[in-house]
Amino acid sequence: MLNRTRRDFMKVALRSMGAAGALGALGKFGEMSALANSGGPYQALVCITLAGGNDSNNMVIPITTAQQNYSLYQQGRQSLAQPQNLLPQIQNGSDIYGLHPLMPEIAALYNNGNAAVVANVGMLVQPTTKAIFQSNNQALLPSQLFSHSDQTSQWQSAIPNGTSSTGWGGRVEDNLLAQYNSAAAFSPITSTGGCGLFCTGAQTFAATVPVGGASLLDGATTPSRLAAVNQLMAFDNGLRLVQAANATFNRGVGFSTTLNNALATAKVNTVFPNTLIAAQLQTVAKIMSIRAALGIGRQIFFCQLGGFDTHGAQLGTQDPLLQQLSQAVGAFYTALQEVGTDQNTVTFTASEFGRTLQPNGNAGTDHAWGSHHFVFGTSQSAGGPVAGGKIYGQFPSLALGGPDDANTRGTMVPTTSVEQYAAAMAEWFGVSAANVNALFPCLANFGSSWNPGFVG
């Protein structure tokens, strides 16, 4: 009867240990003392992944530029074109672009210098042209282009031509561990949205925190029940695998308790929209507000908004997702000002690939390659990290079959690599110039002037 009771209790515990178990997978952080970091002022990176392959062709739209205009966009987009008169306008020098009509919050951030666009980003082994792509030289191209799983892994690892057991977020935190997080009482990487490879380092693993904060086990929410769980975890049955699992679980309970205790005093007054991505960013803001209690000097967050695999009926699917993103980012920027981290935080979008400019037969789009991304943060002119109000990189020609189209459907060959995009933020985050090439192994292929310059 004792064995059965323990087994039944453990089934409940293991089913509900999402937060605690993930928190417990942090290895050495569980034994670290709290409260102080030794490497300088706090900085944070916040990744917002648009899962499924976001069609950025309707997110950043040329209106009147030196190279092209709205009519060329309209010709390629056909039935998916957003009306020109509804586009919130932004400028890049004398060139005029528009953002999606449901993204006024992001347009305002850009126009105030607190957001930038990095154009035509994608996986690259080296600078690549349409001719190189059409030569089908696999040594020069990322592996398994247009595959969701492969391109997600490559984006998260920033390694375009091989597999990796670590992601670039995890490697960055590994590199900065001794300098900035040696006294941390919590993991320096927090996922609110199902982070995979990106959050994994050789020494660093993500704390998975549900929106609202970490929770203890279902069925073990009273001190007596939690004590019973701890007693079961302390039972020595002589099996190393079980003992290791118990130790991981115990660390998870400890981290969950630490975070919940700290969050009990956290208060963010900024009003967020009632959406999942907004709730994730609100949780990030709350955790930032208790950064001193967690003793973290360099912190990375991973959030995720899904639904961007729009092979059909794209306008009805993508439009509300972009609205959710814009509203959530607008609230998040306000919250960062409230908690005092707006000048120390860079928030950026990611997605496994872009989509074809030309629609398919189902009023949707298909897997493509290069894609535009947003970077948010207080402008450098106001003491922040982002050189905003500008488009970085080379905006592609939208001519179907043109010089930047890998085929004839608007599959844009990227002109800025994911490694350049990631490494620029890693350098700002504190990774030395001497180490950045080691963390991003293909970066050297882009020369000494690889940094696009949107953050610093």
Steps between C-alpha positions, in 0.01 A plus 500: 500500500788735577652446153168559333439823690846629413449404135161669479627812672799516269275473194320815614830670579666414170197606297507841663870565533515708181629807678684329780655228284621741238628731768683206651686426180734787578782298645751707689274805539310312770795515735591863441450768760264786432480871472800655327661494158851623451527600137335838461153636422211273411423428133231285340421348162139407424433273202148493353475207261228517234463126457401352167691729266370858505414674174683829552407620151182639655682628808744747336384640166680740262288801406747734328868411505798555274476144367129416494150609595166376621384393152780242477398360839135496391586320178681222687255473790187496286198415721710516818607863456423731790332829391753782474274758662479292819875452553659685796797671339863476609809644336849373433684815404298639209341163420142449615373162617184385669436251775201269516179697567449320834846588633469866604673439836813369329485783243496749788800332664689514170414863436615591852834326443419207729477232230695399193439267207768253394416414141518166322653287775544127451725200541823539302832319499664791317386801296271343241347597168223368280766340278655314794157371604416384150838324469375269778847487656407345834836594654409867467136482611325430829382143531133410456372839393122548528459224763324618817689277742843545342472875459366541853801311633738704287345830607520399864857367476623760246687219328381473137687196377491240776334379814566634847421397855494865613315814396649844463316634804641220714852544362490873568395442862768231540759750380386770746426275797812567706501873435134591547304214656737327740279577800164442330222335697308422182569400141612786275269369225124497547250356255134594509417336168649156448862581424703227337859506382545878527494487881739207539868545577770265621456639853180701467145368474177693491256546782154443355266742671129502415331836461449651841805333658624159607255274678554216744366149447133424468403310811802635691398857559491486881813487718415150626449359151813668368693355795366157405624544142842608626512197726427272206767674295753443778436126507820316399418194294856453377418568133719778360258596226216542747726688741605738222135557403412565863781754529381677186145502633610641835689780329187574301290529814765729647504726195122504484485603866766769450319647201156488659627666817664776301199545270272540802632853536523573127257749359467620141222754456518522121182368341563221249257368239322175571707283263748220554801689364410800715473276807844357424655846473323610815659205681840604362449852634408363844810282512713796394352700786651252750838474324694615806348227718593237238858627475512487119717741304432376146157352433342350187128437448326293236136566406302348216198591288385218272273468199714652222504196268249667270461272197137606466266786592800705610339839552247363749775319690803725492333838541374439856833341596692809391252714691559290813876539454483875457269559795703271727834662405354846556386404851829324570705807415288703742547233768878504452496872569297430814741235635809697395649269239404676177853634448654159566275271294501397134190320375507334158289282273599167349334253262631194320460650152301748295231421247450545128403844381264346245189333645418136440163373377353495851534871580808412704876487453766232501834449674771737383829636639590858594274696734489839674528530878441761768739601776359704789666701774553854620677708237871567530425872496310450827773285655369163385644222285308523169592722206133520406295674235695330226497193274823299512634267235390491139126507429442258210353576161139378495506424127389140446791319334716804570858517630409409859240231422642149530232373260203680346263525799673751722723269705749760614867411533605643838751782512555495879576170669341377820852485645554871430163580656568289809867589541425874497274451802748266667775763476272763653410247770865471604662228288848619408608546140754225559227253598222591262648309206533188711131516592392564141725280283400635155517865601854541367367432149332841508820700547613743764204734438243231574310702766187667352520770770141504631605456862798602706 
